[in-house]
Amino acid sequence: MSFKRRPLTNVEILEIFFNSDNESEYESQESDSDSEELPPNLVAIENPESEVPLSTDEVAGPFEDAGGDGGRPTVDEVQGFCVSWKATSHFIPPGPAVCFDESQSGVQRPLPFPTEAECFKLFLTEELVGNIVKETNRYALELQEKREPGVRGKLAKWLTTTISEMYTFLVTVLLMGIVKKNSLREYWSTDPMFATPFFATLFSQDRFLALLRCLHFVNNATAILSDPLHKIRNVLISLTSAFGRVFVPYKDLCVDESLMLWKGRLAFRQYIPSKRHRFGVKFFVMCDVKTGFVQDIIVYTGSTTDIKHYEGLGVSGSMVMTMLAPHLGKGPTLYVDNWYSSPTLPASALQQHRGLWHSQVKQEGDAGIRLQEDAERGGGVQGEWSTAGIKVA
C-alpha cells in the first residue's frame, strides 16, 4: 500500500534548510579536492609521523569560534528574504538583464612566445624573489650571530644567495614534489639503485640544506607578531595580487575549501578525521570554473581569518562576499556548496547590486528542499526560486 507524500510547508522547508547542515555533516561532505601539498620528504623535516597534540581550537570545523552553528545565519535573519518559494524550469533573475562581458576574460597581456620560466615569473616576480633573497641573507646572518664562539657548522661557510640561485632553489623544491624520495639526502645519493644525478647538478647537498635552513620571508625585527600569517604575509599578498593581474575570470566562479597536508606545529592547523590527510592548513579558494584558475585564497586562521564581516550573513556568507567583492556588478554566476549557501547571501548581493549580479546557489547535497520532487514524477522542474530572485538548483 502506498502513501501519498505530504508537501512541506514553508516553515518546515526553512527549518530543514538551515538546521540540516551541522558541523559533523559538513566535515563528512567536504569535497575531496586537495590543494598542492608539500612533498612528504619536506614535511619530514617537521617530524610528520609524530602527531602533535591538538589544542581545542584545532579539533574544530570551520569558524566554530564564531559562535552559533559555524557562523550560519539564523532562520529569523532570512525570514524576510524567503517569503515564498515556487517551482520553475526556467529561471530569470528579476531586474534589468545583465549580459556578462567576456571580452576582457582570460590571460591578460599574454607573452608572445612564453617559456615555462617566463610563466613562472609572472607569479613569483623578481621583486618578490628579491625580497626573499634579502630576508634569507639577513636571517642567515642572525643565525651565525647566535652560534657560540668556536662552534663550527655548515652556516659558518654561508655564502650570500642571489635571485638566480633562489629561483633554482624554489624550482628544485617543486621538482621534489614530483620525484619523491624517503628523505632529502636521498636526492644526492650515489647508490645506483636510488641515484637521481640531476639534483646534484643544481646544488650540492650542503648548499641546498643551508638554503632550506635559512629560507625566510620577513624581517623578524619589524614583523607584526599579532598576525598569525606574519611569516608569509608578503608572499601571500604578492601571489594573490598576481592571480588577479595575470587572469580575469569568466562568468562562472566557484568558492570551496581545500586542506593542505601539514603535521608540524602550527596554531591554526586543522584536524578533520574525515579527510584523507586529517591534519593540515585549511584554505578557502575562489576559482574560475571554466579553467580552474585560482582567483583568490584566504587561509583559515580561526577568529583572525582575513574576511570582512557582513551583518546578517554569518561567517560563511561573509567569506563568500569578501572573495566576491571585486566581481560584484559584473554579472558573475557563483557556485558554492551547502555550507556557504543561504538565501541571505544572494539576497544581500542583489540588495546591494540589484540587476547587476546573477544570483544562483548550487547545492552539492540535499539541503532539505525537495527540488526534484516533480522531476521524479515525470515533470521538468529544475529548481525552486523565491520572490527575492534567488534560485536553488
MARFI-477679 format. One record per residue (C-alpha): residue in one letter; z, y, x. Coordinates in Angstrom, 1 decimal, m for minus. Layout:
<pts>
+------+--------+--------+--------+
: rest :     pz :     py :     px :
+------+--------+--------+--------+
:    A :      Z :      Y :      X :
...
+------+--------+--------+--------+
</pts>
This chain:
<pts>
+------+--------+--------+--------+
: rest :     pz :     py :     px :
+------+--------+--------+--------+
:    M :    0.0 :    0.0 :    0.0 :
:    S :   m1.0 :    3.4 :    1.4 :
:    F :    1.0 :    6.6 :    1.1 :
:    K :   m0.6 :   10.0 :    0.9 :
:    R :    0.5 :   12.4 :    3.6 :
:    R :    2.4 :   15.4 :    2.5 :
:    P :    0.9 :   18.6 :    4.1 :
:    L :    3.3 :   20.5 :    6.4 :
:    T :    4.5 :   23.9 :    5.2 :
:    N :    4.0 :   27.0 :    7.4 :
:    V :    7.7 :   27.0 :    8.3 :
:    E :    7.6 :   23.3 :    9.3 :
:    I :    4.5 :   24.0 :   11.4 :
:    L :    6.2 :   26.8 :   13.2 :
:    E :    9.3 :   24.8 :   13.9 :
:    I :    7.3 :   21.9 :   15.3 :
:    F :    5.1 :   24.2 :   17.3 :
:    F :    8.0 :   25.8 :   19.2 :
:    N :   10.6 :   23.0 :   19.3 :
:    S :    8.4 :   20.1 :   20.4 :
:    D :    7.8 :   21.3 :   24.0 :
:    N :   11.2 :   20.7 :   25.5 :
:    E :   11.6 :   20.7 :   29.3 :
:    S :   11.5 :   16.9 :   29.8 :
:    E :    8.4 :   16.6 :   27.8 :
:    Y :    6.8 :   19.4 :   29.7 :
:    E :    7.5 :   17.7 :   33.0 :
:    S :    6.1 :   14.4 :   31.9 :
:    Q :    2.9 :   16.1 :   30.5 :
:    E :    2.2 :   18.2 :   33.6 :
:    S :   m1.3 :   17.9 :   34.9 :
:    D :   m1.6 :   15.6 :   37.9 :
:    S :   m3.7 :   18.0 :   39.8 :
:    D :   m2.1 :   18.8 :   43.1 :
:    S :   m2.9 :   21.7 :   45.4 :
:    E :   m3.8 :   21.1 :   49.0 :
:    E :   m0.7 :   19.7 :   50.8 :
:    L :    0.4 :   19.8 :   54.4 :
:    P :   m0.6 :   16.7 :   56.3 :
:    P :    2.2 :   14.2 :   56.4 :
:    N :    2.3 :   14.4 :   60.2 :
:    L :    3.1 :   18.2 :   60.0 :
:    V :    5.6 :   17.7 :   57.2 :
:    A :    7.2 :   15.1 :   59.5 :
:    I :    8.4 :   18.0 :   61.7 :
:    E :   10.8 :   18.9 :   58.9 :
:    N :   12.0 :   15.2 :   58.7 :
:    P :   10.4 :   14.4 :   55.3 :
:    E :   11.9 :   11.0 :   55.0 :
:    S :   15.4 :   12.3 :   54.6 :
:    E :   15.6 :   13.8 :   51.2 :
:    V :   17.7 :   16.9 :   51.5 :
:    P :   20.4 :   17.1 :   48.8 :
:    L :   19.2 :   19.4 :   46.0 :
:    S :   21.0 :   22.4 :   44.6 :
:    T :   21.4 :   22.8 :   40.9 :
:    D :   18.5 :   25.3 :   41.0 :
:    E :   16.1 :   22.7 :   42.4 :
:    V :   16.7 :   20.0 :   39.8 :
:    A :   15.1 :   22.1 :   37.1 :
:    G :   12.0 :   22.7 :   35.2 :
:    P :   10.1 :   25.9 :   35.5 :
:    F :   12.2 :   29.0 :   34.8 :
:    E :   15.3 :   27.3 :   33.4 :
:    D :   17.3 :   30.1 :   34.9 :
:    A :   15.5 :   32.5 :   32.4 :
:    G :   17.7 :   31.1 :   29.7 :
:    G :   16.8 :   29.6 :   26.3 :
:    D :   14.1 :   26.9 :   26.3 :
:    G :   12.5 :   27.8 :   29.6 :
:    G :   11.5 :   31.3 :   28.5 :
:    R :    9.5 :   30.4 :   25.5 :
:    P :    9.5 :   33.0 :   22.7 :
:    T :   11.5 :   32.0 :   19.6 :
:    V :   10.2 :   31.5 :   16.1 :
:    D :   11.7 :   34.7 :   14.9 :
:    E :    9.8 :   36.6 :   17.6 :
:    V :    6.4 :   35.4 :   16.4 :
:    Q :    7.0 :   35.3 :   12.7 :
:    G :    5.1 :   38.5 :   12.2 :
:    F :    2.1 :   37.2 :   14.1 :
:    C :    1.7 :   33.9 :   12.2 :
:    V :    1.8 :   34.9 :    8.6 :
:    S :   m0.7 :   32.2 :    7.6 :
:    W :   m3.0 :   29.6 :    9.2 :
:    K :   m6.2 :   28.2 :    7.8 :
:    A :   m8.7 :   25.6 :    8.9 :
:    T :  m12.0 :   26.7 :   10.4 :
:    S :  m15.0 :   25.2 :   12.1 :
:    H :  m16.4 :   28.5 :   13.3 :
:    F :  m14.0 :   31.0 :   14.8 :
:    I :  m14.9 :   34.6 :   15.2 :
:    P :  m12.2 :   36.9 :   16.6 :
:    P :  m11.5 :   40.0 :   14.5 :
:    G :  m12.5 :   43.4 :   15.5 :
:    P :  m15.7 :   44.5 :   17.4 :
:    A :  m17.6 :   41.7 :   19.1 :
:    V :  m17.2 :   41.7 :   22.9 :
:    C :  m20.0 :   40.3 :   25.0 :
:    F :  m18.7 :   39.2 :   28.4 :
:    D :  m20.8 :   40.7 :   31.1 :
:    E :  m21.6 :   38.0 :   33.7 :
:    S :  m23.9 :   40.2 :   35.8 :
:    Q :  m21.0 :   41.0 :   38.2 :
:    S :  m19.6 :   37.5 :   38.3 :
:    G :  m19.9 :   35.2 :   41.2 :
:    V :  m19.7 :   35.7 :   45.0 :
:    Q :  m19.6 :   39.4 :   46.0 :
:    R :  m21.8 :   40.7 :   48.8 :
:    P :  m22.8 :   37.2 :   49.9 :
:    L :  m23.7 :   36.7 :   53.5 :
:    P :  m27.4 :   36.3 :   54.2 :
:    F :  m27.1 :   33.1 :   56.4 :
:    P :  m23.4 :   32.2 :   56.2 :
:    T :  m21.8 :   29.7 :   58.6 :
:    E :  m18.6 :   27.8 :   57.9 :
:    A :  m16.7 :   30.1 :   60.4 :
:    E :  m18.0 :   33.3 :   58.6 :
:    C :  m16.9 :   32.0 :   55.2 :
:    F :  m13.5 :   31.0 :   56.6 :
:    K :  m13.1 :   34.6 :   58.0 :
:    L :  m13.8 :   36.1 :   54.5 :
:    F :  m10.3 :   34.8 :   53.6 :
:    L :   m8.4 :   34.7 :   56.9 :
:    T :   m9.7 :   38.0 :   58.1 :
:    E :   m9.4 :   39.1 :   61.7 :
:    E :   m6.9 :   41.8 :   60.6 :
:    L :   m4.7 :   39.1 :   59.1 :
:    V :   m5.0 :   36.7 :   62.1 :
:    G :   m4.5 :   39.6 :   64.5 :
:    N :   m1.2 :   40.3 :   62.7 :
:    I :   m0.2 :   36.6 :   63.0 :
:    V :   m1.0 :   36.8 :   66.8 :
:    K :    1.2 :   39.8 :   67.2 :
:    E :    4.1 :   38.3 :   65.4 :
:    T :    3.7 :   34.9 :   67.1 :
:    N :    3.8 :   36.5 :   70.5 :
:    R :    6.8 :   38.6 :   69.5 :
:    Y :    8.7 :   35.5 :   68.3 :
:    A :    7.8 :   33.6 :   71.4 :
:    L :    9.5 :   36.4 :   73.5 :
:    E :   12.5 :   36.3 :   71.2 :
:    L :   12.9 :   32.5 :   71.8 :
:    Q :   12.5 :   33.0 :   75.5 :
:    E :   15.3 :   35.6 :   75.5 :
:    K :   17.6 :   33.2 :   73.6 :
:    R :   17.3 :   30.5 :   76.3 :
:    E :   20.3 :   30.0 :   78.5 :
:    P :   19.7 :   31.1 :   82.2 :
:    G :   18.4 :   28.3 :   84.3 :
:    V :   17.4 :   26.1 :   81.4 :
:    R :   13.8 :   25.1 :   81.7 :
:    G :   11.5 :   24.3 :   78.9 :
:    K :    7.9 :   24.5 :   77.6 :
:    L :    8.4 :   28.0 :   76.4 :
:    A :    9.2 :   29.1 :   79.9 :
:    K :    5.5 :   28.7 :   80.6 :
:    W :    4.4 :   30.6 :   77.4 :
:    L :    1.1 :   32.4 :   77.6 :
:    T :    0.2 :   35.2 :   75.2 :
:    T :   m2.0 :   33.9 :   72.4 :
:    T :   m5.2 :   35.6 :   71.2 :
:    I :   m7.1 :   36.0 :   67.9 :
:    S :   m9.7 :   33.4 :   69.1 :
:    E :   m7.1 :   30.9 :   70.1 :
:    M :   m5.2 :   31.4 :   66.8 :
:    Y :   m8.4 :   30.7 :   64.8 :
:    T :   m8.8 :   27.5 :   66.7 :
:    F :   m5.2 :   26.6 :   66.1 :
:    L :   m5.5 :   27.1 :   62.3 :
:    V :   m8.7 :   25.1 :   62.1 :
:    T :   m7.0 :   22.3 :   64.1 :
:    V :   m4.2 :   22.2 :   61.6 :
:    L :   m6.8 :   21.9 :   58.8 :
:    L :   m8.6 :   19.1 :   60.6 :
:    M :   m5.3 :   17.2 :   60.9 :
:    G :   m5.2 :   17.1 :   57.2 :
:    I :   m8.4 :   15.1 :   57.2 :
:    V :   m7.8 :   13.0 :   60.3 :
:    K :   m4.3 :   11.7 :   59.5 :
:    K :   m2.0 :   10.0 :   62.0 :
:    N :    1.6 :    9.0 :   62.0 :
:    S :    2.8 :   11.7 :   64.4 :
:    L :    1.4 :   14.8 :   66.1 :
:    R :    1.5 :   13.2 :   69.5 :
:    E :   m0.9 :   10.5 :   68.4 :
:    Y :   m3.7 :   13.1 :   68.3 :
:    W :   m3.6 :   13.2 :   72.1 :
:    S :   m3.1 :    9.5 :   72.5 :
:    T :   m5.3 :    7.9 :   75.2 :
:    D :   m4.9 :    4.4 :   73.7 :
:    P :   m8.4 :    3.2 :   73.0 :
:    M :   m7.3 :    1.9 :   69.6 :
:    F :   m5.9 :    5.3 :   68.4 :
:    A :   m7.6 :    7.9 :   70.6 :
:    T :   m9.3 :   10.9 :   68.9 :
:    P :  m10.7 :   12.7 :   72.0 :
:    F :  m11.9 :   15.8 :   70.1 :
:    F :   m8.4 :   17.2 :   69.7 :
:    A :   m7.9 :   17.2 :   73.5 :
:    T :  m11.0 :   19.4 :   73.9 :
:    L :   m9.3 :   22.1 :   71.7 :
:    F :   m5.8 :   22.1 :   73.0 :
:    S :   m3.5 :   20.3 :   75.4 :
:    Q :   m0.6 :   18.6 :   73.6 :
:    D :    2.0 :   21.0 :   75.1 :
:    R :    0.0 :   24.1 :   74.2 :
:    F :   m0.5 :   23.1 :   70.6 :
:    L :    3.2 :   22.2 :   70.2 :
:    A :    4.2 :   25.5 :   71.7 :
:    L :    1.9 :   27.5 :   69.3 :
:    L :    3.3 :   25.4 :   66.4 :
:    R :    6.9 :   26.2 :   67.6 :
:    C :    6.2 :   30.0 :   67.8 :
:    L :    3.9 :   30.4 :   64.8 :
:    H :    5.3 :   33.4 :   63.0 :
:    F :    4.0 :   35.9 :   60.3 :
:    V :    6.6 :   38.6 :   60.1 :
:    N :    8.8 :   40.8 :   62.3 :
:    N :   12.3 :   39.5 :   61.8 :
:    A :   13.8 :   42.9 :   62.5 :
:    T :   12.1 :   44.6 :   59.6 :
:    A :   11.8 :   41.7 :   57.1 :
:    I :   13.2 :   42.2 :   53.6 :
:    L :   15.6 :   39.3 :   53.6 :
:    S :   16.3 :   39.5 :   49.9 :
:    D :   12.7 :   38.4 :   49.3 :
:    P :   12.5 :   34.6 :   49.2 :
:    L :    8.9 :   34.8 :   50.5 :
:    H :    9.5 :   37.4 :   53.2 :
:    K :    8.4 :   34.9 :   55.9 :
:    I :    4.9 :   34.6 :   54.4 :
:    R :    4.7 :   37.7 :   52.1 :
:    N :    2.0 :   39.4 :   54.3 :
:    V :   m0.2 :   36.3 :   54.4 :
:    L :    0.2 :   35.6 :   50.7 :
:    I :   m0.8 :   39.2 :   49.8 :
:    S :   m3.8 :   39.1 :   52.1 :
:    L :   m5.1 :   35.8 :   50.7 :
:    T :   m4.7 :   36.7 :   47.1 :
:    S :   m6.5 :   40.0 :   47.7 :
:    A :   m9.3 :   38.2 :   49.4 :
:    F :   m9.7 :   35.8 :   46.4 :
:    G :  m10.5 :   38.8 :   44.1 :
:    R :  m12.5 :   40.6 :   46.7 :
:    V :  m14.8 :   37.7 :   47.5 :
:    F :  m15.4 :   36.3 :   44.0 :
:    V :  m15.4 :   37.8 :   40.5 :
:    P :  m14.8 :   35.1 :   37.8 :
:    Y :  m17.0 :   34.1 :   34.9 :
:    K :  m15.9 :   34.2 :   31.3 :
:    D :  m13.6 :   31.2 :   31.2 :
:    L :  m10.3 :   31.3 :   33.0 :
:    C :   m7.5 :   28.7 :   33.3 :
:    V :   m3.8 :   29.1 :   34.1 :
:    D :   m1.9 :   26.0 :   35.2 :
:    E :    0.7 :   24.8 :   37.7 :
:    S :    0.5 :   22.7 :   40.8 :
:    L :    3.0 :   21.1 :   43.2 :
:    M :    2.6 :   21.2 :   46.9 :
:    L :    4.4 :   18.4 :   48.8 :
:    W :    7.4 :   19.7 :   50.8 :
:    K :   10.6 :   17.7 :   51.6 :
:    G :   12.1 :   20.2 :   54.1 :
:    R :   14.9 :   22.6 :   53.4 :
:    L :   13.9 :   25.4 :   51.0 :
:    A :   15.9 :   27.3 :   48.5 :
:    F :   13.2 :   27.2 :   45.8 :
:    R :   12.0 :   23.7 :   46.4 :
:    Q :   11.4 :   21.8 :   43.1 :
:    Y :   12.3 :   18.3 :   42.2 :
:    I :   10.1 :   16.8 :   39.4 :
:    P :   10.6 :   13.0 :   39.2 :
:    S :    7.5 :   12.5 :   37.0 :
:    K :    5.2 :   13.9 :   39.7 :
:    R :    3.7 :   11.8 :   42.4 :
:    H :    5.2 :   13.9 :   45.2 :
:    R :    8.5 :   14.6 :   43.4 :
:    F :    9.6 :   17.2 :   45.9 :
:    G :    7.6 :   20.4 :   46.6 :
:    V :    6.8 :   24.0 :   46.1 :
:    K :    5.5 :   24.9 :   42.6 :
:    F :    2.5 :   27.3 :   42.3 :
:    F :    1.2 :   28.9 :   39.2 :
:    V :   m2.6 :   29.3 :   39.6 :
:    M :   m5.3 :   31.0 :   37.8 :
:    C :   m8.8 :   29.6 :   38.3 :
:    D :  m12.3 :   30.2 :   37.3 :
:    V :  m13.3 :   27.3 :   35.0 :
:    K :  m17.0 :   27.2 :   35.9 :
:    T :  m16.5 :   27.0 :   39.7 :
:    G :  m12.8 :   26.0 :   40.2 :
:    F :  m12.4 :   29.1 :   42.4 :
:    V :   m8.8 :   30.2 :   42.7 :
:    Q :   m8.3 :   33.8 :   41.5 :
:    D :   m4.6 :   34.3 :   41.8 :
:    I :   m1.5 :   32.4 :   42.9 :
:    I :    2.2 :   33.0 :   42.1 :
:    V :    4.8 :   31.0 :   44.0 :
:    Y :    7.7 :   29.9 :   41.8 :
:    T :   11.0 :   31.1 :   43.4 :
:    G :   13.3 :   30.9 :   40.5 :
:    S :   14.6 :   34.0 :   38.8 :
:    T :   13.0 :   36.1 :   41.6 :
:    T :    9.4 :   34.9 :   40.8 :
:    D :    6.9 :   37.7 :   41.1 :
:    I :    6.0 :   38.4 :   37.5 :
:    K :    6.1 :   41.4 :   35.2 :
:    H :    8.3 :   40.7 :   32.2 :
:    Y :    6.7 :   41.5 :   28.8 :
:    E :    9.1 :   42.0 :   25.9 :
:    G :    8.9 :   39.2 :   23.3 :
:    L :    6.6 :   36.9 :   25.4 :
:    G :    9.3 :   35.0 :   27.3 :
:    V :    8.7 :   33.9 :   30.9 :
:    S :    5.7 :   31.6 :   30.2 :
:    G :    3.8 :   34.4 :   28.4 :
:    S :    4.8 :   37.0 :   31.0 :
:    M :    3.5 :   34.6 :   33.7 :
:    V :    0.1 :   34.5 :   32.0 :
:    M :   m0.1 :   38.2 :   31.2 :
:    T :    0.8 :   39.0 :   34.8 :
:    M :   m2.1 :   37.0 :   36.2 :
:    L :   m4.5 :   38.0 :   33.4 :
:    A :   m3.8 :   41.7 :   33.6 :
:    P :   m6.8 :   42.6 :   35.9 :
:    H :   m9.1 :   40.9 :   33.4 :
:    L :   m7.9 :   42.3 :   30.1 :
:    G :  m10.6 :   44.4 :   28.4 :
:    K :  m13.4 :   42.4 :   29.9 :
:    G :  m13.7 :   39.7 :   27.2 :
:    P :  m12.5 :   36.5 :   29.1 :
:    T :  m11.5 :   33.3 :   27.4 :
:    L :   m8.2 :   31.8 :   28.6 :
:    Y :   m7.4 :   28.1 :   28.7 :
:    V :   m3.7 :   27.1 :   29.0 :
:    D :   m1.6 :   24.0 :   28.3 :
:    N :    1.1 :   23.8 :   25.7 :
:    W :    3.9 :   25.2 :   27.9 :
:    Y :    2.2 :   28.6 :   28.1 :
:    S :    0.6 :   28.8 :   24.7 :
:    S :    2.3 :   30.5 :   21.8 :
:    P :    1.0 :   32.9 :   19.1 :
:    T :    2.8 :   35.8 :   20.7 :
:    L :    0.7 :   35.6 :   23.9 :
:    P :   m2.8 :   36.2 :   22.5 :
:    A :   m1.4 :   38.4 :   19.7 :
:    S :    0.2 :   40.7 :   22.3 :
:    A :   m3.1 :   40.9 :   24.2 :
:    L :   m5.0 :   41.6 :   21.0 :
:    Q :   m2.5 :   44.2 :   20.1 :
:    Q :   m2.9 :   46.0 :   23.5 :
:    H :   m6.7 :   45.5 :   23.8 :
:    R :   m7.9 :   44.8 :   20.2 :
:    G :  m11.5 :   43.8 :   20.2 :
:    L :  m11.6 :   43.6 :   24.0 :
:    W :  m10.2 :   40.2 :   24.6 :
:    H :  m11.3 :   36.9 :   23.1 :
:    S :   m8.1 :   35.1 :   22.3 :
:    Q :   m8.3 :   31.3 :   22.4 :
:    V :   m5.5 :   28.9 :   23.1 :
:    K :   m6.5 :   25.4 :   24.2 :
:    Q :   m3.9 :   22.7 :   23.9 :
:    E :   m3.8 :   19.6 :   26.2 :
:    G :   m1.4 :   17.8 :   23.8 :
:    D :   m0.4 :   17.8 :   20.2 :
:    A :    1.7 :   20.9 :   19.6 :
:    G :    2.7 :   19.8 :   16.1 :
:    I :   m0.1 :   21.5 :   14.2 :
:    R :   m2.3 :   18.8 :   12.7 :
:    L :   m5.5 :   20.4 :   13.8 :
:    Q :   m7.8 :   17.4 :   13.4 :
:    E :   m6.4 :   16.3 :   10.0 :
:    D :   m9.6 :   17.0 :    8.1 :
:    A :  m11.8 :   15.7 :   11.0 :
:    E :  m10.1 :   12.3 :   10.7 :
:    R :  m11.1 :   12.2 :    7.1 :
:    G :  m14.7 :   12.9 :    8.0 :
:    G :  m14.6 :   16.7 :    7.9 :
:    G :  m15.7 :   19.1 :   10.6 :
:    V :  m12.5 :   21.0 :   11.3 :
:    Q :  m12.3 :   22.1 :   14.9 :
:    G :   m9.0 :   24.1 :   14.7 :
:    E :   m6.8 :   26.5 :   12.8 :
:    W :   m6.6 :   30.2 :   13.1 :
:    S :   m4.2 :   32.9 :   11.9 :
:    T :   m4.8 :   36.2 :   10.3 :
:    A :   m3.8 :   37.7 :   13.6 :
:    G :   m7.1 :   36.4 :   15.0 :
:    I :   m5.6 :   33.6 :   17.1 :
:    K :   m7.3 :   30.2 :   17.3 :
:    V :   m5.6 :   26.9 :   18.2 :
:    A :   m8.1 :   24.2 :   19.0 :
+------+--------+--------+--------+
</pts>
